[in-house]
Amino acid sequence: MPEVDTHPLDTARKLAESGDLDGAATIFTQLAADPAEPDRAQAAVGLAVVLQERGDAPGARTAARTALATGHPEFAAQAACLLAQSFEQEDLLDQARGAWQAALGAGNPAYVPLAHMALARLAAGQQEAEEALRAALATADPEIASRAAQALAELLLEDGEAGEAAEALLTALSVPDVADVPRLRALLGIAHLEMACAEFAGAIEEGGDAETAALAIELLARTLPLRGRDEDAERVWRYGLDSADERLAEDVRLRLNRGA
């Protein structure tokens, strides 16, 4: 029976899988060095992986750049990701950001969500991080959109932007098969609590009749501890109890004692 002709790329891959990294690297190097080789991009990616496993980071990056330069829709994007991860491992963050941007530029939608999340992680400032997280959320990837919404919501809540946080979480929850729904809903509840606190505080500041003011004071004072703000809750109660409006102060006192 005649032998089946095996493509060198398959041979190199099998050698790598069997642990013969040197043999695989030799074949991958030959294929990646030939501009006319139709599998040059794939070979260069294979070479980058093998060299990285051998501990040759500079060589792996050179191979990844070769694959990236081909502009191949699949393997150029893979190469950019490998390049970025290599830079991250050595805390070369500027270079890593550039490589993740190259992954975006490759135009392969399969790598876009991952790249946006990486750029958010490596962002130089909060505004840059928020922009990258919004871009990751917009990809509607079930896993990445969930992670992006959670991270974005937490940043926005820290800045007092509960409404925007809620919008981001609702966007994620609208993604089909989105991951980690319980966590998204819990964060949405927190955002709603923050918005409720803002509304209660606004009602108190705007005045109005004593009954409404007392109700707003009670609701705010009982909601704040749910966000770990016990001292703020005490100040709200004290504000009502010390009011010059005797009717308001008495109504607040009754509400406080009712819950004691």
N, C-alpha and C positions, 0 to 999 in steps of 0.2 A: 504494500500500500504506500503510495507516494506521501512524502512529508508535506504537511500544510505549511505554507509560507507565512511566518508570523511577522507582523509589522514591528519594526524596531521600537516604536512607542509602547506597544503592548509588552514587548520583552523587557523594556526598562521598568515599566510599571510592576511587572511580576517580580523582577529582581528587588525592587524597593520593598514590595510587600513581604518578600522572603527574608529581608534584612541585609541584602547585599547592596548597601548604599553606594559603595565605590563603583560597582558595576553599573548600577542605574545611573549614577552621575555621569559616567563616561558616555553612555548612549544619549542621555538627555543633552549633554554638552554639544555633541556632534549635531544633533537635530536643531538645537537652538541657534547654532552658529551659521546655519544655512538659510540665507534670506529667501531662497526659492522653496524651502520646505513648507508644504501646506499645513503641517502640524507644528510649525515653529512656536506659536504662542502657547500651545498646550505643553510642549516639551520644555519651554522656558519656565512655565509654572511648576512643572514636575521637578525641574532642576532646583528651583528656589526652595521647594519643600524639602528635597533631599539634603541640600546644603544646610538648611536651617537645622535639620535633625542632626547633622554632623557637627554643628556648632560653628559653622562658617557664616556668620551673619553678613559680613560685607559681600561675600560671594552670592549669598541668597538674594540680597538687595539688587545686585547687578543683574541677576537672572530675572528677578521680578520686573525690573525696569525694561528689560528686553521684551518681556511679554506685554507690558503696558504700552510700549511704543508701537506694537503691532495694531493697536486699536481694535482687536478682536472683541466682539460684543460680550462674550462670556469670559474668556481667559484674561483679557485686559483688566476687567473688573476684579477677578480673583487675584490678579497680581497686585493691584492697588491695595486690596485688603491685606494681603500678606506683607506688603511693604509697610503699611501703616502699623500693623501689629508688631512687626520687627522694631520699628522706631519706638513704639510705646514700651516695649520690654526694656529699652535702655533709657527711658525717660527723655527721649528726644521729641518733645511735644510739638514744637513748631513743624518739624518734618512729618510727624504723624498726622497733624491736621492737614498738611498739604497732600499727603497720600490719600486721606479719606475724601478730600475734595476731588482728587483724581478719580476715586471710585464713583463719586457722583457723576463726574464728567463722562465716565464710560457709558452712561446711559442705560445700563442694565437694571430694570426695575427690581430684580430680585435682591440687589445689593443696596438699593437706595435707603430703605428703612434702617438697616444696620449702620450705614454711613452717617445718617443724620443723628442717630443715638450716640455714636462715637464722638461726633463733633460737639454734641451737647455735653458729653462727659469731659471733653478736653477744652471746653470753652474758656476763653480768657476772662470773661465777665458774665454777670447774670443776664444782661440783655442778650448777649450772644447765645447763652445757654437756652434762654426762652425761645429765641428764634429757631434754634435747631430742634428743640422739643416740639414746637408747633409744626415744623416741617415733617418731623417723624410721625406725629399724630395724623397729619394730613394724608399720609400714605395709606391709611386704613388697613395696615397689616394687623391681624388679630393680636399677635403677641407684642409687637413693637408699639402699636397705638396705645395699648393698655399701659405699658411701662412709661411711655412718654407722657400720657395724661396724668398718671400718678405723680411723676416727678414735677411736671409743670404745675399741677394743682398745689403741691406742697410749697413750691416757690411763691406762687401767687398768694396763698394763704398767709405766708410769712410777711408779705408786703401789704396785707390787708385788702387784697383784691379778691374777695370771696365770690363776687359775681362772675368774674372771668374764670376763676377756678371751677365753678359749677358748670360753666359753658364748656370748658375743656373736658370735664368728666362726662357730661351728657353727649358730647361728640364721640368719645370713646365708646360709651355704652350703645351708641347707634351703629357701631361697626359689627357686621355679622360675625358670630362666633368669637367675639372679643374675649381675651383671656382675663382671668382674675376679676370676674364681675363682683363678687362680694367686697373686695377691697375698693373697687371703684365706687360702689354704692355707699360704703362706709365714709369715704372721703367726700362724696356728694352730700351726705348727711352733715358732716362737719362744716362744709361750705354753707349749707342752709342754716346751721346754727349761728355761724358768724354773721350771715345776712340778717337773721332774726335779731341778733344782738344790736346790730346797727339800726334796725328799724325801731326797736324798743327805746334805744338811746335817743333817737330822733324825736320820738313821741314825747319823751320827758323834756327834752330841750325846748320843744315848741309850746310847751305849757298845755293849756286846755283845762277842762273841768277836773276837779279833784279826783273823782272816781276813775277817770281815764288815766290820769297821771299816776295814781296809786297802782292801777293795774299794770301799767308799763314798767313801773319800778319793780313790782313783784316779779314779773316775767323776766326782766333783765337780770335781777339778782338771783333768780333760780336757774337761769340758763348759763350764766357765766361759770359756775363751778363745773359744768359739763365740759368746759374747755380748759379746766385747771386754773381758773382765775378766781380763786376763793377770796383773795384780798380785795379785788375789784368788786366782787359781790357785796362784801361787807361795807365798802364805801357807798355803794348804791343804796343799801338799806339805811345807812346813816344819813345819807342825803335826804331821804324821805322822812325819816324820824325827826330830823332837826329842822324840817321845813317851818317857815313862819306861818304857813297856812295850817291852822290847827285842824281843820277838817281833813286835809291831805295827810298830815302827820298821824292822826288817829286811825285813818283808813289803812295806812302803811303798817301801823303797829298791829292792827287786827289781822292783817294778811300775814305778817311775820309770825305772830303767835299761833295762827291757824296751822302753820306748817311745822311748828316746833314739836 
